[in-house]
Amino acid sequence: MRRIPFVDLKAQFAEEREALMPVVESCLATGAWVGGEAVERLETDLAARCGRAHAVALNSGTDALILGLKALGIGPGDEVITAPNSFIASAGAIIAVGAVPVFADVRPDQNIDPDAVAAAITPRTRAIMPVHLTGRVADMDAVTAIAARHNLAVVEDAAQSFGARYRGRPAGSFGHVGCFSAHPLKNLNAAGDAGFAVTDDAALAERLRRLRSHGLADRNSAPEWGLVSRMDALQAAILSFRLTRLADVIERRRANAALYRRHLAAFNAPCRDHEFNTFHLFVIQADDRDGLRSFLAEQGIATAIHYPIPIHLQPAAAGLGYGPGAFPECERQAARILSLPIHQFLPPEDIDFVCDGIIRFMAAQGAS
Ligand SMILES: *Cc1c(COP(=O)(O)O)cnc(C)c1O
């Protein structure tokens, strides 16, 4: 039977092995395994790609969010508005700094609804954390206008969207700080955990550098308490190497999305002219999502759900006081969304096979 995996990281390594191993070896040979030139070079490249003055390499996207909030002075007593349909880490980062996540519902394109953001503002609101879900930038004209009107910080959760653009501007270039993940499952991926934050604010960048390294301003003086959230030099070297190939990865994913959309456009949120989407995920919606998922699994097609339980309905969030029905669009999508394989190693025949399975399932549903 044909087997179509959801991701194929072994294929990624096989493709890059010959060129990558010398990079790994020369990084190890420097003996600079924390910090140093490999990290600095990556930071310069990442800042440039995001159109920002500074990038700070960190150990994960989650820590980029946590330290981004902390560096902005957000903490106990503060509220941060974010999307309930994100990965758990968005709200988790807000909790980690002692602030309160306040959710705003999403639009059919799965990104935060600016009208819902405006309605969620209270005197305690300090920041908005839009999430650029699936590789599509949220409606940042509207979000930044609301933030400016209410004097709020904007922390972009761009973990899924490195390289995506909105009206020509890259993800991460809209907020006070843009936070990215380089987790193995993201489009720009390390060989382990990694992340980074970008900003135009030199003082904010300096504070992020302190916070990632014990709060130390230099070897001996600590103006404040910090953590150990540095990116390993080895991961930085691997990311610099993979950055040179990222445009190709994104093009292959976009080509796959275009193939899917030929057959499945009716089930996938449309791409707008002002968006350049990087398709970290390709999500369709179906009435009988679970039935479709089982049917595809029987044909050897792996799928995933991002995410089946909205954050406000997670047991961890019980104390926040939300219940079922609080965010109807988010909850409706959670029951309907299905992520199809879209990785860069997927051959067109496999995409045809997936589409064929979905169309057959949908037709049988319609007929019954
Ligand atoms: C992956 C992800 C994160 C967390 O990134 P890590 O590097 O795994 O810590 C945060 N938010 C979103 C939307 C993500 O997809």
PDBQT file of the ligand as one rigid body, heavy atoms in Angstrom, charges set to zero:
ROOT
HETATM    1  C1  LIG A 401       5.609  25.898  17.204  1.00  0.00    +0.000 C 
HETATM    2  C2  LIG A 401       4.814  27.026  17.771  1.00  0.00    +0.000 A 
HETATM    3  C3  LIG A 401       5.185  27.694  18.951  1.00  0.00    +0.000 A 
HETATM    4  C4  LIG A 401       6.290  27.211  19.843  1.00  0.00    +0.000 C 
HETATM    5  O1  LIG A 401       7.515  27.095  19.246  1.00  0.00    +0.000 OA
HETATM    6  P1  LIG A 401       8.601  26.104  19.920  1.00  0.00    +0.000 P 
HETATM    7  O2  LIG A 401       9.852  26.420  19.165  1.00  0.00    +0.000 OA
HETATM    8  O3  LIG A 401       8.126  24.711  19.718  1.00  0.00    +0.000 OA
HETATM    9  O4  LIG A 401       8.703  26.465  21.365  1.00  0.00    +0.000 OA
HETATM   10  C5  LIG A 401       4.455  28.802  19.340  1.00  0.00    +0.000 A 
HETATM   11  N1  LIG A 401       3.383  29.214  18.645  1.00  0.00    +0.000 NA
HETATM   12  C6  LIG A 401       2.979  28.592  17.524  1.00  0.00    +0.000 A 
HETATM   13  C7  LIG A 401       1.799  29.134  16.772  1.00  0.00    +0.000 C 
HETATM   14  C8  LIG A 401       3.667  27.470  17.059  1.00  0.00    +0.000 A 
HETATM   15  O5  LIG A 401       3.234  26.852  15.954  1.00  0.00    +0.000 OA
ENDROOT
TORSDOF 0
